[in-house]
Amino acid sequence: MSERHAFLTQSQGNLGLLEQALVALADAGVEHIHALHGCAYDAQAVIRGRVQRFPRAAAPGEARFADYVLASVLSGVVEAPEGELIRNDRLAARVQVHPGPARVQVGPYAVAVGEQAAEGVRLVVRPDRARRRLDLGRAVPRLDPGHLQAANHEGEPATFAVVEATGGGLVVHFLAPDGSPVERPQTVPLS
């Protein structure tokens, strides 16, 4: 069985495009969603916004009943669709925010986020570049997941990356915000 980690970055406050990507990942069952650098704060805002738009029902005797009534009035949603509540639960459980450098385990492989390669690291994710790219020409490959700033920013379509740990190593998928592939998956050599 494979393990999948999504890396999202460069949202620059475009919460709509980021929400589209997060929902696509939740629906696809991606286990780990990493929101990097400034995208970390935007992801938290998207999740808070979804909880307000799709409030979970509360009984009149519950402590959070007043919050539920206020959220229902403000959102115009008396009873949130069950599917949206499930998505909210998935996002709350799977989204991890990394406003700075971090280390992530993708299966048995160490991945460095926003830092230089170190002993044992098999892939470096660079969250500060808006173009998608997998640079295999280095001892430790570099991954630029792309951006979620706009549908098309400076000629570069919006993308994020999903890194899949398989029995044979790491496979990188570049996806559009709706979760559709934008190019063929690439394998990271682990020799």
C-alpha positions in Angstrom: 0.0 0.0 0.0 1.3 3.5 -0.8 1.4 6.5 1.4 0.6 9.9 -0.1 1.7 13.4 1.0 0.5 16.6 -0.7 2.6 19.7 -0.6 0.9 23.0 -1.2 2.5 26.4 -1.3 2.4 29.9 -2.7 -1.3 30.5 -2.2 -0.8 34.3 -1.7 -4.3 34.7 -0.1 -6.2 32.9 -2.8 -8.4 31.0 -0.5 -10.8 29.9 -3.2 -8.2 28.1 -5.2 -6.6 26.7 -2.0 -10.0 25.4 -0.8 -10.6 23.7 -4.2 -7.2 21.9 -3.8 -7.8 20.9 -0.2 -11.3 19.5 -1.0 -9.9 17.6 -4.0 -7.2 16.1 -1.7 -9.8 15.2 1.1 -12.0 13.6 -1.5 -9.1 11.6 -3.0 -8.2 10.3 0.5 -4.7 11.7 0.6 -3.4 10.9 4.0 -1.1 13.8 4.7 -1.6 17.4 3.4 1.3 19.8 4.1 0.6 23.5 3.8 3.9 25.3 3.6 5.1 28.8 4.5 2.4 31.4 3.9 0.1 28.8 2.6 0.0 27.4 6.2 -1.9 30.4 7.4 -4.2 30.4 4.4 -5.0 26.7 5.0 -6.0 27.4 8.6 -8.2 30.3 7.3 -9.9 27.9 4.8 -10.6 25.3 7.4 -12.0 27.9 9.8 -14.2 29.3 7.0 -15.5 25.9 6.1 -16.4 25.2 9.7 -18.3 28.5 9.9 -20.0 27.9 6.5 -21.0 24.3 7.3 -21.6 24.3 11.1 -22.2 21.0 12.9 -25.6 20.9 14.5 -25.8 21.4 18.3 -28.8 20.8 20.6 -30.2 23.7 22.7 -28.6 22.3 25.9 -25.1 22.1 24.5 -22.4 24.7 25.4 -21.7 25.4 21.7 -25.4 25.9 20.8 -25.1 29.8 20.6 -22.1 29.5 18.3 -24.0 27.0 16.1 -27.1 29.4 15.9 -24.8 32.3 15.0 -22.9 30.4 12.4 -26.2 29.1 10.9 -27.6 32.6 10.6 -24.4 34.1 9.2 -23.9 31.2 6.7 -27.6 30.8 5.8 -27.1 27.0 6.3 -29.5 25.6 8.8 -28.3 22.0 8.4 -24.9 21.4 6.8 -24.8 18.7 4.1 -23.2 15.5 5.6 -20.6 15.4 2.8 -19.3 18.8 3.8 -19.1 17.8 7.5 -17.1 14.7 6.5 -14.7 16.9 4.4 -14.3 19.3 7.3 -13.4 16.3 9.6 -10.9 14.9 7.0 -9.2 18.3 6.5 -9.0 18.9 10.3 -7.3 15.5 10.7 -5.0 15.6 7.7 -3.8 19.2 7.1 -0.5 19.9 8.8 0.9 23.4 8.7 4.6 24.2 8.3 5.2 28.0 8.3 9.0 27.3 8.5 11.5 24.5 7.8 10.4 21.0 8.7 11.2 17.3 8.3 8.5 15.0 7.0 8.6 11.2 6.8 7.0 10.0 3.5 6.9 6.2 4.2 10.4 5.2 5.1 11.9 8.3 3.3 13.0 11.6 5.0 11.9 14.7 3.1 13.2 18.1 4.0 10.9 21.1 3.6 12.4 24.5 3.2 15.9 23.5 4.3 19.0 22.1 2.8 19.6 18.4 2.3 21.1 16.6 5.2 22.1 13.0 6.1 19.4 10.6 5.1 17.2 13.1 3.3 15.9 11.7 0.0 14.0 14.8 -1.3 14.0 18.5 -0.6 10.8 20.4 -1.1 11.3 24.1 -1.8 8.2 26.1 -0.9 9.4 29.5 -2.1 9.2 28.9 -5.9 6.1 29.5 -8.0 7.0 27.1 -10.9 6.5 23.4 -10.6 9.6 21.4 -11.1 11.3 18.2 -10.1 15.1 18.7 -10.4 16.7 15.2 -10.5 20.1 16.6 -11.5 21.4 16.8 -7.9 22.5 14.3 -5.4 19.3 15.0 -3.4 16.5 15.9 -5.8 14.6 19.2 -5.4 10.8 19.5 -5.7 9.1 22.8 -6.4 5.4 22.0 -6.0 4.2 25.1 -7.9 1.7 27.7 -6.8 -1.9 28.3 -6.0 -1.8 32.1 -6.5 -4.2 32.2 -9.5 -5.4 29.9 -12.2 -2.5 31.1 -14.3 0.3 33.2 -12.7 3.0 34.5 -15.0 2.3 31.8 -17.6 2.5 29.0 -15.0 -0.8 27.1 -14.3 -1.7 26.5 -10.6 -0.4 23.2 -9.3 0.6 21.4 -6.2 2.5 18.1 -5.7 1.6 14.8 -4.2 4.6 12.6 -3.3 3.7 8.9 -3.0 5.8 6.4 -1.2 5.6 3.1 -2.9 7.4 -0.2 -2.5 9.8 1.1 -5.2 10.5 4.5 -3.8 9.0 8.0 -4.3 6.7 9.0 -7.1 5.9 12.7 -7.7 2.5 13.8 -9.2 1.8 17.4 -10.2 -1.9 18.1 -9.9 -4.2 21.0 -10.8 -6.3 22.5 -8.0 -9.2 20.2 -9.0 -7.0 17.2 -8.4 -6.5 16.3 -12.1 -2.9 15.4 -13.3 -1.1 18.1 -15.3 1.7 15.8 -16.4 2.9 12.2 -16.1 4.2 11.1 -12.7 8.0 11.1 -12.2 10.0 8.7 -10.1 12.7 10.0 -7.7 15.7 7.6 -8.0 16.8 6.5 -4.6 20.1 5.0 -5.3 
